[in-house]
């Protein structure tokens, strides 16, 4: 049994899957750095292991092959044994359930805080009446509910509230973005700054917000719009 309390990040795919998961690696590293002053030892689990991202190795993550996407009873017992052995106190899930019977066993194994970060796409009908009330009651029971749900956009935040039935106090909207660096000398000397947005043209991807931002910077900041660039 290890001495340090642990922080666990969970990957839903093989350790070498890239694309959007490179973004998740940056979140895992940021969380590990934030928890390091508290003495939390960072762990990462993948369903399968091939090549482990170098950034996780540099940050000192302990890498394990444990599949947290499986919900069979034997699988969950193995997950709980892993959590107990490594004294995991904080779990960070991506696109998994905000309400799950497995969380009971995880908490019995010593887990104190569970975060679910929702990046998942899709449009789902909002609940109402008794169905929504019942889900909110279940989510008020911390044994089976995540302690916090992070939404990647206001649309996902609304979906977590109206479809998942998670109470307002547990939901946080944490949009992806970049740190403003316009005060840096290299950018002050630059002749141009290019702003690019890449996504499917779906409402839940925030295309309306992107268009509003483009209109704002063209109208008030003197930037060139697309029509000017291609005239």
N, C-alpha and C positions, 0 to 999 in steps of 0.2 A: 504494500500500500504506500503510495507516495505521500509526502508530507504537505506539499503545497496544495492550496485550493486551485481549481482549474477553470479556465474559460474555454468553451467549446464552440467552434464555428462548424457548420455542417454544409458540405457540398452535396448537391443532388445528382451529380454526374461523375464520370471518371475524372481523375485528378488532372488529366491533360486536356479537358474540354475548355475551349477558349471562348471567343465571341463575347457575349455580355458577361460571362463569368469572370473575365479579367477585371471588370468593374467590381464584382463581388470580392475579389481578392484584395482590392484596395480598402474595402470596408472592413474586412477581417483584420487587416493589418492595423488600421486606425483604431479599431476596438481593442486589439491586443496592446497597442501602445498606451491607450487610455487606461486600461486596467492594470498595466504593469506596476504603477506605483502602489497598487493595493496588494501586490504580491501574487497576482493571478498568473498561473502558468498556461500559455496558449496551446490548445490542441485543435486539430482539424481532422474531420472524418470524411472519407469518400466511399461510395459504394464499391469502387474498384480503383486500383492504383496502377498507373503506368508511369509517366514522367511527372514528377512533382514540381510545381512552379517554383522557380529559384527564389522569387520574392518571399515566399512563405518559409523557405529554408533559412534565408538570411535573417528573417524576423524571429527565428527560433521556435517555430511551430513544431510540435510533436505530431507527426502524421500517422494516421491509422486507417485501416480498412474496416469500416463499420458502416453498414447500410441503414441509414435512418429513414429511408423512403419506404421500407417494408413494415407492414402492420400486423404480420402474423404473431401469435402469442409467443412462440419460441424466439422470433426475431426481437420482439420487444423486451423479453427477459434478458437476451444477450446485450441489448442496448443499455438496459438498466444496470447490468453487472459492470459494463464498461464505465458508466457514469459514476458508480460507486467506487470502483477501483481507483479512478483518477481524481476523485473528489471534485467532480464538476459541479460548480455552483451557479454558473451563468451559461445559458445556451442561446445561440443566435441562429435561427432558422431562416431560410429564404423560400417564399412561396409555398409553405406548408400550412397546415390547418391552425386556425386560431383557437379552435375548440377540439380537444382530442383526449380520449380516454387514457392514452399512453402517458399523459402528463402526470397522472396520479402516481404511476410507478416511478417516473423520473423524480418526482418530488420525494417519494419515499426513499429513493437512492441518494438524496442529498441536494438535489437541484433547488435553488432558491428563486431564480429569476429566469423567465423564458421570454425571448423576443422573437416575433415573427415579422420579417420584412417582406412586404407584399409588392412584387414587381409584375405579377401575372396579368396577362392581357385578358380581354373578353368583356362582353356585356351580359349582365345577369339581371333578371327582374327583381326589383326591390320588394322586400317583405312588408307586411303591414298587419295590424290587428294582433290576434292571438299568437300567430307564428313568430312575429317579430318580438313580442313580449316574452315568449318562451325562450327564444335564443338569448335575449338579454339576461334573463334569469340564470341560464346556464353559464353565461360568460361572467356572471358575478361570482361564480364559485371558482376561486383561484386554483383549486386542485386540478381542474380539468380545462382551465382556460389559460392562455398566454397572459403574462403580466403586462405586456405592451405590444401593440401592433403598429409598425411603421408603414406608411403609405408613400409610394414613390411620386404620387401626384394628387392634386385635389380630387380628381375623378375617382382614383382608387380609395382615397380616404372616405368619400361618400359611399362607395360600394361596401367598404368594411363596416360602416355604420348601418347601412340600410339593407344589406344582404346578409352579411355575417352576423349582424346583431350585436356587435361588440360595443360596450358602453363608451360614451364619449371620453371618459377619464382615462381610458386605455389606448386611445388612438392618437397618433402623431403623424403629421404630414411632413416628410423629409424629402424634398425634391432634389434630384441630381443637379449638379451644377459645377461651375469652376470658380476658383477663388479670383476675385478682381485683382488685376495686376497692372492697372493703367498708370500707377504711380512709379513704376519701375523705369529707370532711364532708357533701357533698350526699347521700350514701347513708346516713350515720349518722342524718341528720335525716328520712329517708324513712320512711313508715309501712309500706311493703310493697315487697318485691322479688319479681318474677315470673320464674320459670324455665320456659323453653319449649323443647321438643325437637320438631323437624319432620323427618319422614322416612317412607319407606314401611315398613310393618310387616313387614320381612324380617329374618331372623336376621343376615344379613351387614351390616345397617344398625345392629346393636347394640341392638335393642329390649330384649333381656334386660338389658343394662347400664343402659339408661335406667330401666327399671322398678326395678332394684336401687337406683339412686341416689335415685329418688323415695321408695322404702321407707325408705331410710337417713335422708333429711332429714326425713321425717315422723315417724319413730320416735325419732330422737335430737336433732333440731334444733328441734322444735316447730312445723314448717311445717304448713300445711293441705294435706291430700290432696284429690284430685279429688272423692271422695265427700262431704267436708265442704263443698266449694265449691258443690256442686249439690244439697244437701239442701234 
